[in-house]
Amino acid sequence: MGSAEEWAKRDAAVVWHGFTQMACYTENAPVIVESAEGHELIDVDGRRYLDAISSLWVTTLGHRVPELDQAARDQLDRVAHSTMLGNGNCAAIELAEALAQVVPVDGPHFLFASDGAAAVEQALKVAFQYWVNRGVEGRTTYLAFGGAYHGDTVGGLSLGAGGFGTEMFDPLRFPVRRAPRFDDPRCFEVASRLVAEHADELAAVVVEPLVQGAAGMQVASPSAFTALADACREHAVLLVCDEVATGFGRTGTLFASEQCGLRPDLLCLGKGLTGGYLPQSATVASQRVFDAFLGPDLSEQTLYHGHSYGGNALACAVARRHLELLDERDVLANVRARSAELQDLLDERVAPHRAVHEVRLQGLMGGIELAPPRDGLRWGRRVCAAAVERGVLLRPLGDVVVVMPPLTITSPELRRIVDALSGAIDEVASA
């Protein structure tokens, strides 16, 4: 097959990797995955790495799950894909019926897409057209939070707080009202006031329930969201919950909105929907939002929006079996138990380190904020590289190291992660 170095050269010759400087790609010793087993990835040289970031937060039950493999095989014997524009398929209908029983949305209807950014973009368009369809003028802007991240489409970038090299796209971004980050104790007070002051121009408020992931795992108190929900309800502003990252058990409940007591008008789902098997996302609309789009055939009330692979039958079949497995295996109980265990390990082994500023954890969403002695040292990247050498795959967000293991992670594997993380921090700090 060739060595990892040879594969990396072939890779760099033809592939463009996201969030990656390709001029330096091969110099950074990328892991070239050939296969996987359980919670481990296996590279082309046969080295194993514990997937402690769930392959960018998507892999919930691990790799090569027999039941999910079988669901994909069974669906392949029927049909892999057919368009959802004006027609349906059985797999998408069955998935929507199953999701309708568990999502925190009243009278849910599901608009499928391929990834989280597309789900957010759909929510923006739906919220905008909702007011147009109702004959309400001026409701054309949105309220989002500092530190927010909602994807890389132009709408998602506009909602997001910037960073990650997005400043060059500022001319493309539309303006939004902005409340502070979750680490500001006044953020929900300010957000609620902004809703009251600007209700006549707001189409929707968009928020990540409980955890701002890309902001470095900034966690807010569940009770803090009550005031925001009350303000939206009082002033008739739509509430959009972006659960692309937090959904499907990651925070200890199936959806983070449950802990916050939220019943959003629009809910964005992605990442863990198919257990990391296939690209799939959904925008969930409440009954009252959906009803605003009903009218004569070919009328202007129609949502003229759709994706070629939206409602892909293969992805839907795997997603439905994944939803069943979360229940059958009592995965949420494991998330809560392992979260408590991980917190203890991090408090004991990582938090006291002089190179660590703060440890943040909610469910199995963890962020270890490092404290380099001066700017520009890029300790996050160095710690993650040192962890890879120890057989654990982590990923940095600036100087925050993300720990996001599969929801079925075991106690010994958690200790392996913390051992590698602690050793990597020691190595980088001492250097």
C-alpha positions in Angstrom: 0.0 0.0 0.0 2.9 2.4 0.6 4.1 4.2 3.7 2.3 7.1 5.5 4.8 9.5 4.0 4.1 8.2 0.5 0.3 8.4 1.0 0.7 12.0 2.4 2.5 13.0 -0.8 -0.2 11.5 -3.0 -2.8 13.2 -0.8 -1.2 16.7 -1.0 -0.9 16.3 -4.8 -4.7 16.1 -5.4 -6.7 16.8 -2.2 -7.5 20.2 -0.6 -8.1 19.8 3.2 -10.3 22.2 5.1 -8.8 24.4 7.8 -5.4 23.2 6.6 -2.5 25.1 5.2 -1.6 22.8 2.3 1.9 24.2 1.8 2.8 22.7 5.2 0.5 19.6 5.1 3.1 16.9 4.6 5.5 18.5 7.1 2.9 18.1 9.9 2.9 14.3 9.7 -0.9 13.8 9.0 -2.5 10.6 10.1 -3.6 8.8 6.9 -6.4 6.4 8.0 -6.7 3.1 6.3 -9.3 1.4 8.5 -10.9 1.5 11.9 -12.1 -0.7 14.7 -14.2 0.2 17.7 -13.0 3.5 19.1 -9.6 3.4 17.2 -8.5 4.6 13.8 -5.7 2.6 12.1 -3.3 4.3 9.7 -1.6 2.9 6.6 1.4 1.8 8.7 -0.8 -0.1 11.1 -0.5 2.3 14.0 -3.7 2.7 16.1 -5.1 6.0 17.5 -7.9 6.3 20.0 -10.4 8.6 18.3 -10.8 11.1 21.1 -12.5 13.7 18.9 -15.0 11.3 17.4 -13.8 12.2 13.9 -14.8 15.8 14.4 -17.6 15.2 16.8 -19.7 12.9 14.6 -18.9 9.3 15.6 -21.2 8.5 18.5 -20.9 4.7 18.9 -17.5 4.1 17.4 -16.4 2.7 14.0 -17.7 -0.4 12.2 -20.7 -0.8 14.4 -22.2 -4.1 13.2 -25.8 -2.9 13.5 -25.1 0.2 11.5 -23.1 -1.7 8.9 -26.1 -4.0 8.5 -28.6 -1.1 8.2 -26.5 0.3 5.3 -26.3 -3.1 3.6 -30.0 -3.7 4.0 -30.9 -0.4 2.5 -28.5 -0.9 -0.4 -30.6 -3.9 -1.4 -33.6 -1.5 -1.7 -32.4 1.9 -3.0 -29.5 4.2 -2.1 -31.0 7.5 -3.2 -34.0 9.1 -4.8 -35.0 12.8 -4.9 -37.2 14.2 -2.1 -38.2 17.2 -4.3 -41.9 16.5 -4.9 -41.5 12.8 -4.0 -40.6 10.7 -1.0 -38.8 7.6 0.1 -39.7 5.1 2.8 -36.4 5.5 4.7 -36.8 9.2 5.1 -40.4 8.9 6.2 -39.5 6.3 8.8 -36.6 8.4 10.1 -38.8 11.5 10.4 -41.5 9.5 12.2 -38.9 8.2 14.7 -37.3 11.6 15.2 -40.7 13.3 15.7 -41.1 11.2 18.9 -38.0 12.6 20.5 -37.1 16.1 19.3 -38.0 19.0 21.6 -40.1 20.7 18.9 -43.9 21.0 18.9 -45.5 19.3 15.8 -42.1 18.7 14.1 -41.5 18.6 10.3 -38.1 17.7 8.9 -36.3 19.3 6.0 -33.2 17.2 5.3 -29.8 18.3 4.1 -26.2 17.0 4.1 -24.4 18.9 6.9 -24.9 21.2 9.8 -24.0 24.4 8.0 -26.7 23.6 5.4 -29.2 22.9 8.2 -28.5 26.3 9.7 -28.8 28.0 6.3 -32.1 26.4 5.8 -33.3 27.7 9.2 -32.3 31.2 8.3 -34.3 31.1 5.1 -37.3 29.5 6.7 -37.3 32.1 9.5 -37.0 34.9 7.0 -39.8 33.6 4.7 -42.0 32.8 7.7 -42.5 36.5 8.3 -42.9 37.3 4.6 -45.6 34.6 4.3 -47.4 36.0 7.3 -47.4 39.5 5.7 -45.1 41.0 8.4 -42.6 43.5 7.1 -39.2 44.4 8.5 -38.4 41.1 10.2 -35.1 40.6 8.3 -32.3 40.3 10.8 -31.1 37.9 13.5 -29.7 37.9 16.9 -26.7 35.7 17.7 -24.1 35.4 20.4 -20.4 36.3 20.8 -18.3 33.2 20.4 -20.9 31.6 18.2 -20.1 29.2 15.4 -22.8 28.1 13.0 -20.9 26.8 10.0 -19.0 28.0 7.0 -21.7 29.0 4.6 -22.2 32.8 4.2 -25.3 32.7 6.4 -23.5 30.6 9.0 -20.4 32.9 8.9 -22.7 35.9 9.4 -24.3 34.4 12.5 -20.8 33.3 13.7 -18.7 35.6 15.8 -15.7 35.5 13.4 -12.3 34.0 14.0 -10.9 30.9 12.2 -9.6 33.1 9.5 -13.0 34.4 8.5 -12.3 38.1 8.7 -11.5 38.3 5.0 -15.1 37.3 4.3 -16.5 40.2 6.3 -17.7 42.0 3.1 -19.9 39.0 2.4 -21.4 38.7 5.9 -24.7 40.3 6.7 -25.0 42.2 9.9 -26.7 40.6 13.0 -27.5 41.8 16.5 -24.8 40.4 18.8 -25.1 39.4 22.5 -22.0 38.6 24.5 -20.3 35.2 24.7 -21.4 32.5 27.2 -18.4 33.3 29.4 -19.9 36.8 30.1 -22.4 36.3 33.0 -24.6 39.1 31.5 -25.0 37.4 28.1 -28.5 36.2 28.5 -29.6 39.4 30.2 -28.3 41.4 27.3 -29.7 39.0 24.7 -33.2 39.3 26.3 -33.0 43.1 26.3 -31.9 43.1 22.7 -34.9 40.9 21.8 -37.2 43.4 23.5 -35.6 46.4 21.9 -35.4 45.1 18.4 -38.3 42.6 18.1 -39.8 44.4 15.2 -36.7 43.8 13.1 -35.8 40.3 14.3 -36.7 37.2 12.3 -35.1 34.9 14.8 -32.6 34.4 17.7 -30.1 31.7 17.0 -28.3 30.0 19.9 -26.2 26.9 20.7 -28.0 25.4 23.7 -25.8 24.8 26.8 -22.4 24.7 25.0 -20.6 26.9 22.5 -18.4 24.3 21.0 -16.1 26.1 18.6 -15.7 28.9 21.2 -13.6 26.4 23.2 -16.5 24.5 25.0 -17.9 27.6 26.8 -20.7 26.3 29.0 -23.8 28.2 30.2 -26.1 27.3 33.0 -29.3 25.5 31.8 -31.5 27.9 33.8 -29.9 30.9 32.1 -31.8 30.1 28.9 -35.2 30.7 30.5 -35.1 34.4 30.2 -34.1 34.2 26.5 -37.0 31.8 25.7 -39.4 34.0 27.6 -38.3 37.1 25.7 -38.7 35.4 22.4 -42.1 34.2 23.3 -43.3 37.6 24.7 -42.1 39.5 21.7 -43.0 36.8 19.0 -39.5 36.3 17.8 -38.6 32.8 16.5 -36.1 30.8 18.5 -33.6 28.7 16.5 -31.5 26.1 18.5 -28.4 24.9 16.7 -27.8 21.4 18.1 -25.5 20.3 15.3 -22.8 19.7 17.8 -24.8 19.1 21.0 -27.5 16.8 19.7 -27.8 13.0 20.0 -26.5 12.6 23.5 -23.3 14.5 23.5 -24.3 16.6 26.6 -25.9 13.8 28.6 -29.4 14.2 27.3 -30.6 13.3 23.8 -30.7 17.1 23.1 -29.2 19.9 25.1 -32.4 21.9 24.6 -34.1 19.5 27.1 -31.7 20.5 29.9 -32.4 24.2 29.1 -36.1 23.8 29.0 -36.3 25.0 25.4 -38.9 24.2 22.8 -37.5 26.0 19.7 -39.4 27.0 16.6 -36.5 25.7 14.5 -34.0 23.0 15.5 -30.8 22.3 13.5 -29.4 18.8 13.7 -26.3 17.2 12.1 -23.0 15.6 13.1 -24.1 12.6 15.2 -27.4 12.1 13.4 -26.1 9.0 11.5 -23.5 8.1 14.1 -20.8 9.4 11.9 -21.5 7.1 9.0 -22.9 9.3 6.3 -23.4 13.0 5.7 -26.9 13.9 6.9 -28.5 16.9 8.7 -32.0 18.2 9.2 -33.8 21.5 10.0 -36.8 20.7 12.2 -39.7 23.2 12.0 -42.5 23.5 14.5 -46.1 23.1 13.3 -46.8 26.8 13.5 -43.7 27.6 11.3 -44.6 24.8 8.9 -48.2 26.0 8.6 -47.1 29.5 7.4 -45.8 27.8 4.2 -49.0 26.1 3.2 -51.0 27.6 0.3 -52.0 27.0 -3.3 -49.7 24.9 -5.5 -46.8 26.8 -7.0 -47.7 29.8 -4.8 -45.2 32.2 -3.3 -45.8 30.6 0.1 -43.8 27.6 -1.1 -40.3 27.1 0.3 -38.3 27.0 -2.9 -35.3 25.3 -1.4 -33.9 21.8 -1.5 -30.7 19.8 -1.9 -29.9 17.0 -4.3 -29.0 14.5 -1.6 -31.5 15.8 1.0 -33.3 12.8 2.6 -30.8 10.3 1.2 -32.3 6.9 1.8 -29.0 5.2 2.8 -28.2 7.9 5.4 -31.8 7.9 6.7 -31.8 4.1 7.2 -28.5 4.3 9.1 -29.8 7.3 11.2 -32.9 5.5 12.2 -31.0 2.4 13.3 -28.6 4.7 15.2 -31.5 6.3 17.0 -32.7 2.9 18.1 -29.2 1.9 19.3 -28.9 4.9 21.5 -31.9 3.7 23.4 -31.2 -0.1 23.2 -27.7 0.4 24.6 -28.7 3.1 27.2 -25.9 5.2 25.7 -27.0 8.3 27.7 -26.4 6.6 31.0 -22.8 5.8 29.8 -22.4 9.5 28.8 -23.4 10.7 32.2 -21.2 8.1 34.1 -18.1 8.6 31.9 -18.5 12.4 32.1 -18.3 12.3 35.8 -15.3 10.0 35.6 -13.6 12.2 33.0 -14.2 15.3 35.2 -12.5 13.6 38.1 -9.5 12.5 36.0 -9.1 16.0 34.5 -9.4 17.7 37.9 -6.8 15.4 39.3 -4.3 15.0 36.4 -4.8 18.1 34.1 -6.4 21.1 35.8 -3.6 21.6 38.4 -0.9 21.8 35.7 0.8 25.2 35.5 0.3 25.2 31.7 -3.5 24.8 32.0 -5.7 27.9 32.5 -9.1 26.1 32.7 -10.9 22.8 32.2 -14.5 22.9 30.9 -16.7 19.8 30.5 -20.3 19.2 29.7 -21.3 15.6 29.1 -18.6 14.3 26.8 -17.8 17.8 25.3 -14.5 18.9 26.9 -12.1 21.8 26.4 -8.8 22.2 28.1 -7.7 25.8 27.8 -3.9 26.1 27.9 -1.9 29.0 29.3 1.2 29.5 27.1 3.6 32.1 28.6 3.4 34.3 25.5 1.3 34.7 22.3 2.2 32.8 19.2 3.5 29.6 20.8 0.5 27.6 19.4 0.5 25.2 22.4 -2.8 23.7 21.4 -1.5 22.4 18.2 1.8 21.2 19.8 -0.1 19.4 22.6 -2.3 17.6 20.1 0.7 16.6 18.0 2.4 15.2 21.1 -0.8 13.3 22.0 -0.9 11.7 18.5 2.6 10.4 19.2 1.1 8.8 22.2 -1.7 7.1 20.2 -4.5 9.5 21.0 -6.1 11.7 18.4 -7.1 15.2 19.7 -7.7 18.5 17.9 -7.0 22.1 19.0 -9.2 25.2 18.8 -6.5 27.8 19.2 -5.0 27.0 22.6 -8.0 25.0 23.7 -7.5 21.2 23.3 -10.8 19.4 22.5 -11.6 16.1 24.1 -14.7 14.7 22.5 -14.7 10.9 22.7 -17.4 8.5 21.4 -20.4 8.3 23.6 -19.7 4.6 24.2 -16.1 5.3 25.5 -15.0 3.1 28.4 -13.2 3.8 31.7 -9.8 2.4 30.6 -10.0 4.4 27.4 -10.7 7.6 29.3 -7.6 6.9 31.4 -5.7 6.4 28.2 -6.8 9.8 26.9 -6.0 11.6 30.1 -2.6 9.9 30.3 -1.7 11.0 26.7 -3.1 14.5 27.3 -1.2 15.0 30.6 2.0 13.6 29.1 1.7 15.8 26.0 1.1 19.0 28.1 4.2 18.1 30.2 6.3 17.6 27.1 5.2 20.9 25.5 5.4 23.0 28.6 8.9 21.7 29.5 10.1 22.4 26.0 
